[in-house]
Amino acid sequence: MKPIFYNYPRLEEEIKRKGVKKTEIAQALGVDEVTIWHKTRGKRKFTVDQAIYIQKTWFPDVPIDVLFQHDSEIQKGSFKNE
């Protein structure tokens, strides 16, 4: 089975850890679930306002720059640990 690529792996990790439903995030942002799928996989970008809202609403304990760190930054070894 081919691994799933996530543009924001820490966001995906936190979504799973906290049991947040992507449908809940989509509804709060006023978009459909497919849009969230595209955004987490890098097909589309989150707006700054969307990223701030997601971080403050569901993941206030994770710094926004860590939560939305791109997969390519992590692969380069610049992954930040709090």
C-alpha distance (Angstrom), angle and dihedral (degrees) to the residues before:
residue distance angle dihedral
M1 . . .
K2 3.80 . .
P3 3.85 114.4 .
I4 3.79 117.1 -113.7
F5 3.79 114.3 -115.3
Y6 3.79 115.6 -139.3
N7 3.78 119.1 -169.0
Y8 3.81 88.7 -155.1
P9 3.82 105.6 36.0
R10 3.81 94.6 170.6
L11 3.81 90.7 53.2
E12 3.82 89.4 51.4
E13 3.79 90.6 47.2
E14 3.82 92.1 51.5
I15 3.82 92.7 45.4
K16 3.79 89.4 55.3
R17 3.81 94.8 40.9
K18 3.80 93.5 52.8
G19 3.80 95.1 37.0
V20 3.80 93.6 -123.1
K21 3.79 113.3 166.4
K22 3.78 116.5 -130.4
T23 3.79 87.9 -141.3
E24 3.81 87.7 61.1
I25 3.81 90.9 51.9
A26 3.81 91.1 46.1
Q27 3.81 92.7 50.8
A28 3.80 92.3 47.9
L29 3.82 90.5 51.1
G30 3.80 93.0 44.4
V31 3.81 94.5 -118.9
D32 3.78 133.7 109.7
E33 3.78 125.5 -100.3
V34 3.82 92.2 -106.9
T35 3.80 88.8 60.6
I36 3.82 90.4 54.0
W37 3.82 88.6 48.5
H38 3.81 89.7 53.1
K39 3.80 92.8 46.6
T40 3.81 95.7 49.9
R41 3.80 90.6 48.8
G42 3.79 95.1 47.8
K43 3.79 98.4 -109.5
R44 3.81 88.8 117.4
K45 3.78 132.6 15.5
F46 3.78 130.0 -116.6
T47 3.78 113.2 -122.8
V48 3.79 116.4 -122.0
D49 3.81 89.4 -110.7
Q50 3.81 91.4 52.1
A51 3.80 92.4 49.1
I52 3.81 92.1 49.2
Y53 3.81 91.9 47.4
I54 3.82 92.7 49.7
Q55 3.78 92.7 47.7
K56 3.81 95.8 46.4
T57 3.82 95.0 42.3
W58 3.81 102.9 44.3
F59 3.80 109.5 8.0
P60 3.83 109.9 32.5
D61 3.81 90.6 146.2
V62 3.83 92.2 62.2
P63 3.82 117.8 72.7
I64 3.80 110.9 -118.3
D65 3.81 93.1 -123.7
V66 3.80 89.6 56.5
L67 3.80 95.2 42.5
F68 3.80 92.9 51.7
Q69 3.78 98.8 35.7
H70 3.79 109.6 138.4
D71 3.77 121.6 -116.6
S72 3.81 89.9 -120.6
E73 3.83 90.6 58.7
I74 3.79 90.8 52.0
Q75 3.81 91.9 48.9
K76 3.82 89.7 52.8
G77 3.80 88.6 57.9
S78 3.78 98.0 -107.2
F79 3.81 95.0 117.6
K80 3.77 109.3 141.8
N81 3.77 121.2 -139.5
E82 3.77 116.8 -160.7
